Amino acid sequence: MRQTQAVHREKTPVSIPQSFIQELLSRVDVVDIVGRYVQLKKGGANFMGLCPFHGEKSPSFSVSPSKQFYHCFGCGKNGNAISFLMDHAGMGFIEAVNDLAQSVGLQVPDDDISPQDRERAAAARQKQATLTDVLEKAADAYRRHLRESQRAIGYFKARGVSGHVAKRYGLGYAPEGWRSLASVFPAYDDPLLEESGLVIVNEEDGGKRYDRFRDRVMFPIRNVKGECIGFGGRVLGDEKPKYLNSPETPVFHKGRELYGLFEARTPIREAGYALVTEGYMDVVALAQLGFPNAVATLGTACTPEHVQKLLRFTDAVVFSFDGDAAGRRAARKALDGALPHATDTRSIKFLFLPAEHDPDSYVREHGADAFARCIAEAMPLSRFLIEAASDGCDLATAEGRAHMASNARPLWSALPDGVLRRQLLGELAQLTQLPANDLAALWSQASAHDTHRRAPAGAGAGHAAHAQPHPTDDSPWGAGADGAPPWQGSPDAGYDANYGSAYPSTSAPYRKSGDWKGKGDWKGKGPWKKRDDSPWPPQPRLPATPMASRVDHAARLLLSHMGFLEHLAQEDHTALCAQPAPHGPLFAWLEAQFHEHGPQPWAVLRESLRGHECEAVAVKVMTGAHAQTEGDEAELRSELTDLLARIQIEQLKEQLQYALASGDLNRWRELDARSRALKAVVAPPAPK
């Protein structure tokens, strides 16, 4: 989603007055902000340090206190305090502004927010700040206890962890005893201790309280700003469970956070890739052994949100798993999370170590260089996709090849459109011994069949027809058979341009085929005969029921299923945000909300929209019978894909006409190829 952040950065600032931005930048000191993350030394009028955006051994990163500006003479990265937090800390624009405003005691203007929403937002921020303070206090206590426990120190020394690395990751120890935190927090019955996950309350035992973490080495979990949001604890012996994590809290969500990401941000940029492992100890041990760019999931499967967060810092990710069955299962889940983000410009690989090794043990036995070679030779996502699809399938038989094709279809469909997707279609077609066009057509038919089979009662054929994803790969690129542009006629002949039109039909009103009269005035008697000389007066046109436009429909799907934003290509985001007001600003606002808060239900979005300029159009598309989103998520995503393709086709029409009128043949061919590719994606119009 790195590309989509550009849209977010352009569109979001309009909601915050520029005057406030200027006042904020005048009050903060960029030297202090950068100094949180980079060691700076005075060098003349400026401060110098090692650039956090690329690897270097001699300082070329300059921070100017007079200009309130930073610039790297090596990589060219530059900006102010806000852009630094966005680029280095991975914050969104709003998050960066709020962070800076809080540091200097300013209140971000929120005049367009209702008093109730403003109060709720303030309460949420206060709760988050309070919980992180509580967790930081506990982390300090755990670090003190580590210095006092020779047993815990011995455990880390046996794993080869130095004091420097232990300090960098804030490692600690939770002592034995049921209420050790009572000495840290005098008010042990404080509800915040339970809400932060530090204390468990046994309601069945009269509300008895006790520490969650006891006799465990502790790994504090930090967000990208460095705030403690939770803990992972490991037993020193063989007790179960071996690892214990903080529960879900208002500040900690396992499916979104990665252990070690705060510490690994700069090493990831220096190494050029992120290494994802399975455990806390893997991260710490690898940092000790020369791989500080490692992170770990928090006892859960890798999610698309995990991958999205990593791709804010790098375009290359390597997943490292044990080679046993459990490691393969974890890798398979990581594949599902990575597929929607596997664009043509990103590298996602999978490393499988021998079953007897984890990353720590492998490096210790074979050395850092050998592990680095394993990383370089890791399996590309495309290979793993094919391997996962063919698992258990005998490709020497027609049945086995058919089974593999069935396994591959959902994996291939999850990929964003691009060269990689099309290349994989060709490779999968070779393995199934089918032409690529035939395989695409079969998958399209299977998707249409699934859609019709899952369609709820009352859903028409049109609903199912518009839900077919990427049906074919045989779009003709360039011009017609003779190589010339269609100077005569429309390049869009045969395309259903009336789909979803917001305007009523202008065709003649319906009449019976032929006009009739009986013998004299008909009163229920006598035979009928046809009369050709005098037609009936025209029937009055019934009031047309306004139809939702394609853009309305797309807005409805995204407001109902905000997570779909994650699966859109850059062209889709651009097409939506380029829509005229009020739709374009609505899509830009929705994307900004997604970057700041992740997927939210419509009820929450509705509250956030109160008083906003986009409130009216959002309420309009989410009101009425047409606003109901029926069907499973795969079906609705396919429907959105179809809609976006049609929207872009309409946009390309004007550009094609302009290129045609100006005589720019090369531009016309380029646009025509794009239009044809999109038309190959859309489902055929429903029969009338």
N, C-alpha and C positions, 0 to 999 in steps of 0.2 A: 504494500500500500504506500510505498514511498512516493510514487507519482501522485497519488491522490492527495497527499499532504500539501502539494503545491496549490491545489484548488482551495483546500482548507485555509491555507495561509493568506490567500488573496481575498477570500470572501468573508472570513470571520471578523477582521478588524472593523468592518463597517458598523458592527454592533457596539463598539466601544469608541467614544469620541476621540478624534485624533489629538485634541487638546489635552486629554487625560494621558494619552500615551507619551506625549512630549513632557508633561509634568513629571510623570513617573520616571522617564529616562534621565531627567534633570536631577532627580533626588537619589537615584541609585548610583553606585560607583562600579563601573564595569570591572575595575581591578579586583574589588572584593568578590564580585560574582564569579569571575573566572578563577580567582584564587581559591575558591572552594574546591575546585577540581584539578587545577594545574599549579605546580610549584613555580612561583614567579620570583625573579631577582631583578633588582633595579639595574637598569642599563641606560645611563644618560637620562633623557626626559621620559623614557618609557620603561616598561617592565618586559622582561623576556623570559621565555620558558620553552619547554618541548611541546610541540604542537600536539594537541589531543586528537586531531583529525587524521593524522598520518604518522607513520613511524619515522623517527629521525633521532640521531645521536647528538647533534649539536643544535642549540636553540635557534629557531627561526620564527618563532611565534611571538609577535609583539602586541602589547596592550598599551594603549595611550590613555592616560588619565585626563589629559586636556581635551582630547577629541572624543573621549568615551567610546572608543572604537578598538576592535582587535583585528589583526591581519597576520596571516602566515605567508612569509615570503617563499616558502617551499611549495605548498599546495594551493595557495591563493585564497584560502578560506578567510572570510571577513564578516563583520557585522557588529551589532550592539549587544547589550545585555539580554534582550528578549530572544534574539536569534541564537545566541549562544546556548541558552537553556533549551531551546527547541532542537538545535542540531546536536548538542552534546549530551544533554540529559534525556532526550527523547520526549520532551513535553510537547503538548499542543499549545497553540497560541494563547488560548484562554488560561490554561494551567500556568504557563510561564508568566503572564501578566498578573494573575492572582498571587503567584509565589513572590514576585518582586514587590507588588503592592503591600502584601502582608509584612514583608521585611522592613518596609519604611513607614508602616502605619497608615497607608492610604486605603480608602474604600473604593473598589471598582464601581463606576456608575452602573446602576441597574434600574433606571427609570422606567424601562419598558416591562418590568416584572412587577406582578401584583405584590402587595404587602405580605400576603400569606406565603407566596412562593419565596419572597425575599427572606422571610423569617425562617422558613424551612431550610433554605439553602445555607443561611448563616448557622442554624443549629447543626446541620450536617457537617459543615466545615469545623465548627467547634468540637463536635464529637470526634471527628477524625483526628484533630490536633490533640485532643485529650487522650485518646486511646494510644496514639503513637508516643506520647509522653510517658504513659504508664508502661508501655512495652520497652521504651528506652531505659527507664529506671530499672526494670527487671534485667535487661541485658547487661547493664553496668554491674548489677549484683552477681549475675552468673560469671562475669569475667573476674570479679574479685574472688569468688569461690574457686575458680580454676587455679588461681595462684596459690591457694591454700590446700589444694588437694593433690598430693603426690600420685595418687592412684590415677586421677584423670590426666595429669601431666604425663605420666608413664604411658598411658594409652596413646596419646598423640605422638610422643617420641617414638614409640614402637612403629607407628605408621609413617615415620619420617617427616613429621610436620615440625617446622622450625618455629621459634618464637615470633619471628618477623611475619610469617604467613598467618600464624594464629592471631596476631594483632590486627593484620589487614582484614581478616574475615570476622573479627570480633568473637572468636570462639570462647566458650565458657563452660561452666559445669553447674548443674542443678543438684544440690546435695541431697542426701537421704533425709528422710523425715517427711511427715505429711503436711507440715505448715511452715516450711522454711521461709516462705515469702512474708510471713507475719512479721518478721524482723525488718523487712524492707518497706512494707506498707503497714503502718500502725493500724489503719482502719481495714482490717482483713475482711470485713463484711461489706466493703465498698462494692457496689454492683459493677463498677468498671473492671474489677479484677475478673469477674465472670465473663463480662462482655468481651474482654480482650482475649479470652481463652486461657488465661494463666491459672485460674481457679475453677474447680468443678464443684457444683452444688448438688448434693444427693438429696433430692426431694423426698425419696422414699425413707430416708433416715433422718427425718426431721430437719431437713435443710443443712445437713452437715457439710462443711467446706473443707477442701484439701487441695494441695498443689497438683496441677496436671503433670508437671515434669518433676520426676524424682530419681536421683542417682543416674543421671544421663549427661553425657557431654552435649553441649548445646551449640546449635548453629543458628544465629540470628538471620532472619530473612528480611531483606531490605528492598524497598521500592527503588525506582530509578533516581529518586531524589536523595537516597541514602537514609531514609527514615525506616526504623524498625517497625515492621507490620506483623511479624509472627516469628515462630521458632520451629526448628526441627530438632528433635532430641534422639540420640542413639545410646542404647544400653552399652555398658562396658563389658558385659559378659555375653551369654547366649540366651538371655531371657527374651520372652515374646511380649509385645511386638518389638522387633529389633529397632525400628524407627517409629517415632511418634511425632505427628505434626500438629500445629495449632489448628483449631477448627475454623470453619468459615466465620468471618467476622465482618463488621462494616468496613474494615480496612484491609482485609486479607481474603483473596479469592484464589484458590489453588489453580484453577483453570486459566488464570491470567498472569500469574507471577512466575518468575524463573529465579531459582537460587543462584546467587553469584553474578547476576547481570550488572548490578551497580558496580561491583569491583572489576568486572570484565569489559566494561564499555570501551575504555582506551585500548587495552590489549586486543580486543576484537578488531578495531580499526587498524591497529598496527599489523596484525597477522593477516588481515584481509578476509577472515572468516570466523564464524562462531562454531564452537564444538559443543554439542549437546550430549550430556551423559545422563546416567540413570540415578545417581545418588549424590548426597552432600559430600561424602568423603572423596568421591571421584573428583569433584571440583577442587577441593582443597589440596588433594594429593597431586593433581595435575599442575596446579599453580606452583607447587613446590618443585616439580620436576621440569618446569620450563614451558608449560602450556596454561598461562593465566587467562586465556580466552575461552575457558570452559564454563558452561552453565549447566543446570540440572532442572528437570521438572520436579515438582513437589509431591512425589508419591502418587501421581496421577498420569494418565496418558497424555501425550503431547496433543495440544489442541490448536486449531487455526489461530486463536488469539496468541498463543505462545509464539508461533511462527511469525505472525504479524509484528509482534513486539521486537523480535530479533531483527527483522528486516528493516527496522528503523535505523539500525546501526551498521548493517552490512548487506551485501547482495549474495553472500555465500554462506551456507549452513551445512555442517556435517553432523549427522546423527550417529552417535557411537553406541552400540549395543553389544551385549554378550552374544556369543554364537549359539547359545542353547535355545530350547523351544520358547522359553519365556522372553528372551531377547528378540526372537523373531516376531512374537506376538506384539511386543512393544513397538518394534519397527513398523509393523503393519499398521498400527494405529497412528504412528507418526506420519506414515505415507498419506493416510486419509487427511490429516491436518495440513500437510504441506501442498497437496495437489492444487487447491484453489489459488495458491500463491506462486506456482511454478511458471512464471513468465519466461519469455525468451531471453531475458537479460539476467536471470538469476541462476545460481548454481546450488542445487540441493542434492546432497549425497548421503549414502548410508554405509557406515563402517561396521563390519561384523568381526569381532575378535574371536579367537579360539574359545571353545566352551569353558576351558579351565582358567580363562583370564578375564579380568576386568581391566579398564585402562591403567589403573594404578599398578597392578601386578605386571602387566605387559611391559610398561615402560621400565620398571625395575629389573625385569629379567632380560629384556632385549635392547633397552636403551632408547633415548629420546629420538635419535635419528631413525631408528626402525619404526617407531610409532608415527613419526612424521611421514615416512614413506607409505605407511598404511593409510593415513589420512589422504595423501595425494592420490592413492590408487583406489579410494573408496568407490562404491558402486553408485553410478549416477541414478537419479530418480527414474529416468526412462527405463533403465535396465531392471530396477527393482519392481517397477510397475508390471513389466512383462513377466518377471519371475513370480510375482504374487498372483497374477492372473493365470499362469500356467501351472501353479502348484497343484499336484495331484491329478493332472490331466495328461493322458497319453497322446502326445501329438502325432504318433504314428497311425492313429486311427481317426476316422471322420468324427466319431463320437467325442473323442478327447479334444479335437480341435474346436468342435462346436461348444463344448463345455468351457474351454478357455475363452472363446469369444464372449460367452455369456458373463464370465467373471470380469472380463476386461471392460465391458461396456460402461458400467457405472464409474470405474476409475478414469477412463478416458474422457467421459463426459464432464468430470469434475475439473479438468484442466481448463485454464483460460484459453480463449481462441488465440492462435498464433502459429508460428512455424513449428514449434515443438509438438503441438497437438496434431498438426497435419503430418509431420514426419512419423509420429507414433502410429497414426492410422495406417500408413503404408507398411510399417514393420509388422503390426498386428495382422494386417491383411495377408502378408507373406506367410506368416505362421499358420493362418487358417486356410491358406491356399485358395484365397478368393481375391478378385480384383478389389481395390480400395473403394471404388464407387459402389460395388455390390455390397460390401460390408457396411458402408455408411448407410445405404438404403435399407438394409436389413435392420440395423440398429434404430433407424428412424421409425420403421414400421413397428418394431418392438416397443419403442417409447410411446408411439401413438396408441398401441394396443393396451399398454399399461395405464395410460392416461384415461382411456375410455372405460377400462375395467374398474379403475378407482374413482371415476367421476361420481359425485353424489347424485342421488335421485333428483331429477328436475334440471340437472345441468345439460345444456344443449350441446349439439355437436360442435358449435363454434368454440365453446369453452375448451373442449379437448383439442380441437385442431390447433389452437394457438399455444399449446403447451408442449410442442415437439421441439426438442433441442437439437440443433446442428444436424439436420437430416442427411446432408450429402457433402461430398468433397470434390464433386466434379464440376464446380463452377467454371465456366469458360473465362479465362483471363484475357484482358485486352479487348480488341474490337471484334467485329464479326468475322465470318469465314473469309471474306475477301480482304481483311485487314483494314478496312476503311470504317470511319465512324458513321453512324446512321444519320447522315446529314438530312435525310428525309424521314419524317416520322419521329415518334417519341422513343427515346431509349428505354422507357419504362412500359412499353406496350405489353399488355397482358398482366401487369402488376395490379393487384387489388388496392387501388388508391383510396377507396372509400371506406376501408376498414376502420371502424371506430370513429368515424367523422362526427364532429360535434355539431354539424349543421344539418338541418332537415333536408330531405331530398327535394330536388327541384323538378323531378319528372312529373308528367301529367298524372292527374288523379286517376285512380282505378275506376274502370267502367266494365260492365258486362260485355262480352264479345257479341255484339248484335243487339238491336233494340227490338222490342216486342210490343204487340198490342193484340187485344182480343177483338171480338165483334162488338164494336161500340165500346162504351166504358165498361171495363171488366168489373164485375161484382161477384166474382166467384163462379161464374158460369161460362160455358162456351170454350171451344178450343183456342189454343194459342197459335199464332203464326208469326214468322219473322217479318220485320218491316225495315227496309233499307233506305227509304227516302227521307225520313225525319228522325234524327237521333233524339234520345232523351236529353234534357238539359244536363249540363255537367253536375256531377255530384260535388257537394261542398267538401273541401278538404278538412279532415279531422285534425285537431291540434296535434302537432308532432311532439313526442316525448323526447326531450333533450337526451342525447346519448353522451356518455362519458368519453372524452377524447383519449387518445393513446397516452398523452402526458398525464391526464387525470388518473388513468388506470395504473400507470407506472408509479405515480405518487401514492396511490392507495396501497399497492403491494409493498412499497418500501416503508410506509408509515405503519403498516400492519406487521411487517417482518423486517425490522431494521437491520438484522444481521445479513440480509441479502447484499447490503452495500459491500461487504467483504469480498464477494464473488464477482464484482463488476470489473471489467477491463477499464483502462484509462480512457479509451474512446467513449465508453458508456458514461463515465463521470463527466467528461467534457461536454458530451451531447446534452446531458440533463442540466448541467449548470449554465449552459448557453441558452436555455429556453427563455423566452420573454417573461417578464414579471406578470403574475406573481409566482409562476412555477419555478423559474431559475433560482431566485432567492430562497425558495422553500427547499429545493434540493441542496443548495449550498449550506443552509442552516442545518439540515438533517445530517449532512456529512460531518459538519463541525461537532454536532452533538455525539455522533458515533465515535469520533476520535477522542472526545473528552470523557465520555461515560460508557462507551461500549453499547451493545444492543439494549434498547429500552422498549417496553410495551407502549402501545398507543395511549393508554391511560396516563402514563407518566409524561409522554410527549405532549399530550393535550394540556396538561398543567403548565409545562414549560412554555407553551405557545401563547398563553393568555396575555393579551395586549400587544403581541408581536404583529408586525406587518403581514406576516404569512399566515396568521391564524385563520382568516376567513377562507382562503383556498383550501387549507388543510381540513377544516371542519366540513367544507362542502364535499370533498372527495371521500370523506369518511362517514358521510351521512346518507341514508337511504338503503334500499335493498341491494343496489349494486356494490355497496361497500363491504359486503360479506365476503371474506376470503375462505372459500371452501376448497378442500383437497389437501394432500400432504405437501410438505415443503418442497420436495423434488419437483412435483407438478407445478407448483406456483413459481419456483425458480425458472423452470422452463418457459412458463408463460411470460415472465419478465424478460427473459432472453429474447423471445420473439418480439415483444413490444419494443425493446430497445433497438433491435435491428431495423424494425419498421420506421421508428423515429429517425434513425440515422439515414435511412434511404430517402425519406422526405427531405432532410437537410441537404443531402447530396444532389437532389433534383435541381435546386436553385444553382448550386455550384456548377453542375454540368451544363445548364443552360447558359450561364455566364461564360464558361470556357468555350462553348460552342459559338456564342455570339462574338467573342473576341478572337476567334481563330486559333486559340492556344491548343493545338492538337495533342501535345505531350501531356498537358494538364488534364485534358479531357480523357485521354486513355487511362491516366492514373486514377481519376475519379470514377471512371466507368468500371475499372477493375474492382475497386472497393465496393461499388454499388452491387456489382454482380456477385461478389463474395457474400455480401449481406443477404441478398435475395436467395442465395443457396442455403442460408441459415434459417430463414423464416419458414413457418409452416404454410402449406397452401391454404388459401381462403376457404372458409366453410361453404359448402354448397348452398345455393339460395333456393 
